Amino acid sequence: MEEFFQTISHYFIACASSGLPLHAFTLLCSNLPPESEISTGLVMGVDLVLRNEIPVKFHAHRCILMDHRGKPVILVIGGYGELAKGRGKASLPSLFDMEGRRLSFTLEGGVEASLQRLFYAAFLIGERILLFGGRASPLRPSSQVTLLSLRDDGVLSVEDVPCSGDVPLPCWRFAAALCRGGDHLFIHGGLTSVPVVNTRSYSLDLHKWVWSEVTLRGDLCGPRMCHTLSEYEGRLYMFGGLDEYHTVLSDLFEIDLSTNHIRKLPTCLHAR
């Protein structure tokens, strides 16, 4: 199953008619497992041609929009897809401006391996980027917390942060969100190094770098991975994903951070 996600991508169809210019279109297919009963469908749209060989087929990476030297830039970290030397995992980040032009920077030496990861969490915290978890391969998951800083001199510094407390097992495909005013990182579920799809929740204090396991009460959900988590007015909202049998889920949950109470909400959304 893990290898199926490594091969999913989108495809280009070139269409032309007499007297009209050639148009490129993109067929998008969702990352559903082959045995899923849910129809993926096809969506047709105009493909955007970006400059300097931005990877066309790429997934499991993270993009961060940030400010650098007074201008917005996009930092792309990790992922798997088509590279200059064929398919593989990206070992180095890529930096682009808003026009798609690749920008140069210097990466501090000896840190490429820690940035070669898939299915992890990335958030912009002030002027630094927080990375957590993910994996370089199914046998090399991580529970490491890493901070990245892009300095004005064009150097991308990387710092692994030692954490204490209830440190979660190395995991990937979990859901994550910043909460409590951006002072905490909350994670739920995902695949662990056992490997097991788990139901556990953890909170990381981003000032003290201390992990705490969060015991939820109420309408407890089953094991899940590949789901989403978002914070709004002191509550977290969790939707969808896959269970331990790779069944696509469509349930929606609300987590009250003041009481750690979770309740299932009505939803008419399709499983995804």
Rosetta blueprint (number, residue, H / E / L):
1 M L
2 E H
3 E H
4 F H
5 F H
6 Q H
7 T H
8 I L
9 S L
10 H L
11 Y E
12 F E
13 I E
14 A E
15 C E
16 A L
17 S L
18 S L
19 G L
20 L L
21 P L
22 L L
23 H E
24 A E
25 F E
26 T E
27 L E
28 L E
29 C L
30 S L
31 N L
32 L L
33 P L
34 P L
35 E L
36 S L
37 E L
38 I L
39 S L
40 T L
41 G L
42 L L
43 V E
44 M E
45 G E
46 V E
47 D L
48 L L
49 V L
50 L L
51 R L
52 N L
53 E L
54 I L
55 P L
56 V L
57 K L
58 F E
59 H E
60 A L
61 H L
62 R E
63 C E
64 I E
65 L E
66 M E
67 D E
68 H E
69 R L
70 G L
71 K E
72 P E
73 V E
74 I E
75 L E
76 V E
77 I E
78 G L
79 G L
80 Y E
81 G E
82 E E
83 L E
84 A L
85 K L
86 G E
87 R E
88 G E
89 K E
90 A L
91 S L
92 L L
93 P L
94 S E
95 L E
96 F E
97 D E
98 M L
99 E L
100 G L
101 R L
102 R E
103 L E
104 S L
105 F L
106 T E
107 L E
108 E L
109 G L
110 G L
111 V L
112 E H
113 A H
114 S H
115 L H
116 Q L
117 R L
118 L E
119 F L
120 Y L
121 A E
122 A E
123 F E
124 L E
125 I E
126 G L
127 E L
128 R E
129 I E
130 L E
131 L E
132 F E
133 G L
134 G L
135 R E
136 A L
137 S L
138 P L
139 L L
140 R L
141 P E
142 S L
143 S L
144 Q L
145 V E
146 T E
147 L E
148 L E
149 S E
150 L E
151 R L
152 D L
153 D L
154 G L
155 V E
156 L E
157 S E
158 V E
159 E E
160 D E
161 V E
162 P L
163 C L
164 S E
165 G E
166 D L
167 V L
168 P L
169 L L
170 P L
171 C E
172 W E
173 R L
174 F L
175 A E
176 A E
177 A E
178 L E
179 C E
180 R L
181 G L
182 G L
183 D L
184 H E
185 L E
186 F E
187 I E
188 H E
189 G L
190 G L
191 L E
192 T E
193 S L
194 V L
195 P L
196 V L
197 V E
198 N L
199 T L
200 R L
201 S E
202 Y E
203 S E
204 L E
205 D E
206 L L
207 H L
208 K L
209 W L
210 V E
211 W E
212 S E
213 E E
214 V E
215 T L
216 L L
217 R E
218 G E
219 D L
220 L L
221 C L
222 G L
223 P L
224 R L
225 M E
226 C L
227 H L
228 T E
229 L E
230 S E
231 E E
232 Y E
233 E L
234 G L
235 R E
236 L E
237 Y E
238 M E
239 F E
240 G L
241 G L
242 L E
243 D L
244 E L
245 Y L
246 H L
247 T L
248 V E
249 L L
250 S L
251 D L
252 L E
253 F E
254 E E
255 I E
256 D E
257 L L
258 S L
259 T L
260 N L
261 H E
262 I E
263 R E
264 K E
265 L E
266 P L
267 T L
268 C L
269 L L
270 H L
271 A L
272 R L
